[in-house]
Amino acid sequence: MLRFACLLVILAAIAPSLHAQAILPRGNAFIGYSYNHLDFGQGVTRNVNGYEMSLEGKVLPFLGLMGDYSGHYGTANLHEQNFLFGPQFSVPVGRVTPFGHLLFGGAHLSGINTSETSFAQAIGGGADLRLAEPIAWRTQLDYLRTNFFSTGQGNVRFSTGLVFSF
């Protein structure tokens, strides 16, 4: 019984220092402007502008799980939405944190007298430049693949905006 009591006293004494050494999961939220070059094939392209939002929760210091939503708008009531999810890898190097991600999900396109939903995937990356803790500026470029109207589209999406770490 005396050994057990001594063990409890030792654990109680070192517990605060062990807790301080623990790496707690972190994350970030991004919101910003997004440009998407839609390529429907056969020379039909549209440049659309909108926004992108994402939320990342860290699983490991270099690996996070990310949810991404973007909405883009063009002429003739053209509206494209992307709902994506997947892993994001990042490594901080001083004030800059380069990252890469592979995302999967769905996309929805609507316009005058048309509406279509398809599987979507994006591969891309970019970098966050820390401005002041906890705010950074993100620039990212993605190759966004969709399959509207039974035809594959390879689109380029550029986004930039603010990142808030938590």
N, C-alpha and C positions, 0 to 999 in steps of 0.2 A: 504494500500500500504506500509505503514511503517512497519507493521508486516511482510509482505512478504520479504522486504529488510533485516530486522533483521534476519530472518530465513536463507536467502541465505548467509549472512555473517557468521553466526554460522556454517552452513554446510561446507562452504569453510574453516573455521578455523579447524574443526575436521576431515575433509576428509583424510588428510595424515596419521593420527593415525589410522583411520579405515582401510585404505588400508594396513597398516603394519600388522594389526591383521588378515588379510584374509589368509586362507590356500590355496595356489595355487596348482593346480594339478601338480604332478610330474610323472616321469616315469623312466624306465631304459632299457638298451639294453644289451643283453647277447650274447657272442660268445665263443664257446669252443669245446673241443673234446667230442665225444659221442660214446659209445659202445652199441650195440644192440644185444641181444641174440634172434634170430629168431627161433621159435618153430613151425614147419609146421605139427606136429602130426606124429604118427606112427614112432617115433624114428628119424625123420629127423629134425636136427637142424643145424643152421649156426650161427657163431659168425662173426659179421660185425662191422667195425669201420668207423667212419666218423666225422661229425661235427653237431652242433646244433646252431641255432640262434633264439633269441626271442626278442620281443619288447613289453614292458608293459607300458600302460598309466594309471595312477591312477585316479579313479573315486571318491574314498573316501580315507582317510589316510590309511585304512586297506584293501581296495579292488581296484584291478586293472583289466583291460581287457588286455589279452595277446594274441599275435599272435606268433606262433612257427613253425619253419621250420627245419627239419633235413634231412640229406642225409647220407646213410650208404652204404659201398661198401664191397664186398666179392669176393671169388674165382668164376671162371666161369662167369665173367662179371655180377655178381649179384649186383643189385643196388636197394635200397629201399629209397623212399622219403616219408616224412610225412608232411602234411600241417594241422596245428591244431589251434584252437581258443577257448578261454573261459575265465572264471574268475580265478583270482589268489588272494588268501588271504595271507596277511603278517602282522607281528607285530614286529617292531624293539625292541630288548632287548639289550641295550648297543651297542657293536660292531657287534652283530650277529642279523640277520633278518631271522627267520624261515618263511617258506611259504608253502602253499599247493595249488594245482590247479586241475581243472577238465576241460579237453580240448576235443573238438570234431572237426572232419574234415575228411580229406581223406588221403589215403596212396596209393602209386604206387610202384609196384614191377616189375622189369624187369631183364631178364637174357638171356641166350642162347635160342632162339626160344620160349620165353615166355614173356608175359606182362599181368599184371592184376592190376586193380584199385579197391579199396574197401573203405568202410566207416571205420574210425578209431576213437578211443577214448583213452584218457590217463588220469590216475589219479595218482597223485604223489606229491612230494614236496622235500624240501631240505632246505638249509640254505645259506645265503650270509654272508661272513665274511668281514667286512669293513677293507681294508688295509690302505687307505688314501683317504680322500674325493676328488673326487667322484668315486673312484675305489674300487671294492670288488671282492672277490673270491667266486664263486658259486660251490656247490656240490649238485647234485639232482639225484633222483631215481624215475622212472616212471614205472607203469604197463601199457603197450601199447597193446590195443586190436585191431586186424584187422580180416578181413574175406576174405582172398585170396582163390580163387579156391573153393568157397562154403564151406570152412572149417574154423572154428574160430581158431585164433592164439592168445595165451597169451604170450607176449614178455616182457622182462625186458630191460629197457633202462637206462643207467647210463651216466651222463654228468657232465663235470667240465670245468671251464674256468673263464673268466673275465666278470664282470658286470660294466657297466658305467652308473651312475645316471645322470639325467638331470632335 
